[in-house]
Amino acid sequence: MKRRRLGRGLGDLAVFPLQAGGAASSAAGRRDLRPADPASFAARHTAPLTDPAPTIVCVTSGKGGTGKSVVTSNLAVHLAATGVRVMAVDADMGLANLHLLFGLSPSRTIYSVIEGGAPLEEIAEFGPVGVRVAAGASGRPDMADLHPSRLRRLLAAIEGLSDRTRVVLIDTGAGIGRATTSFLYAVNQIIVVTTPDLTAMTDAYAVIKNVAHNNAAARMLVVVNRAHDAFEGLEVFTRLDKVCQKYLGRPLVYLGHVMEDARVPASVAARIPILLNQPASPAAACLRGIGRSLLLEIRLRQPTAAPGEP
C-alpha cells in the first residue's frame, strides 16, 4: 500500500539496492559525460559556443531548501568567469531571492516584463564577474499563481534574448506547481538539485517523473548538494538513476556533488557567491567541477558546425 500511495518508483528510493562502490555504479556516474570518440570530445570541449540562440537551462528541485539558488548563482559566476555571456533569471514566482545571493538591490524585476512588456535585457542588472541578473518579484501574491498566458510572456522574452546572452540559467520554484512546470516543459536541459535526504530525493523523483511524462525531449541533469563526500554524492545519484531507468525508462546525467561546507551559509549571509567569497573551499571546488560539466553538456548539445564554420 505504501508504494502504491507514493507512486511508481517513489518507494524504491528508500530500498533500491546500491552498488556505489562497484563498477556498475561508476559507469552510471560517468555515463553521458564523455562521448565515444575522444577526438570529437577534444575538439568540442575547446570549441567556442557557436549556436546563435541562447542555451536555456532550468535549475529546479523537488522541495525547498536544497540549495537550488546557491547552485544557480555560482554556476552563473563560473560560466561568466570562463567568458560565457550568461544571464540568471529568477523565476521563483512570488518568493524570489536570487538577487540577494549576488548582493544586488534591483530597481526593476521580471514583473515589468510580464505585466509591462519590458525587454528582459532592459530590466536585468550586472552582478559579479559580469553576470546579468533578472530579479524576480518577491512578496507579490499575484505572481505566485500566474495564468499560463502571462508566463508565456516571460518565456518568449527569454527565448528572444539577443546574441549578447549565450546561456540563460532559470532559477525556478521548487515542486511541480504550474509556475514551475511551465518552464520545465519548455526547455531541453534541466538541472535537478537534491540532497541525500530521503524526502528531497523522493520529491526530486516526482519532478523528474512529471517532466518525463510532459517533456520527452528534456535532458535531466542531477546535482547532489550537501554530500559528505564524493561517494555519497554518487550513491544518491545512482539510486535516483536506477529508479528512473526502471520506472520511466529515462537515464539521468550526473553533473556532480557539492560538499557539505559551513562556508556556504557564510557566503550566503555575506551576499557573495562562494566561488568569489571562499574560492579555495571544498564547496567552491565542487561547484567549479559542476560548472565545467555543465559547459561541456551545453557544447555537446549544440549542432556540429559545418566544415569551414567557426
Protein Blocks (a to p, Z undefined) as FASTA:
>chain_A
ZZmmnoghjlmmmmoccffkbmklmmmmmgopacfblklmmmmmmpccfbfbacdddddd
fbehiommmmmmmmmmmmmmnopacddddfbghiacklmmnopacfbdfklmmmnopafk
lmpccdehhiacddddehiaklmmccfklmmmmmmmmmmpcfkbmbdcddddehjdfklm
mmmmmpcbdcddddfbfklmmmmmmmmmmmmmmommbccddddehiabfklmmmmmmmmm
mmmmmmnopacddfbdcdddfklmmmmmnopafklmmmmbmklmmmmmmmmmmmmmmmmm
pccddehiZZ
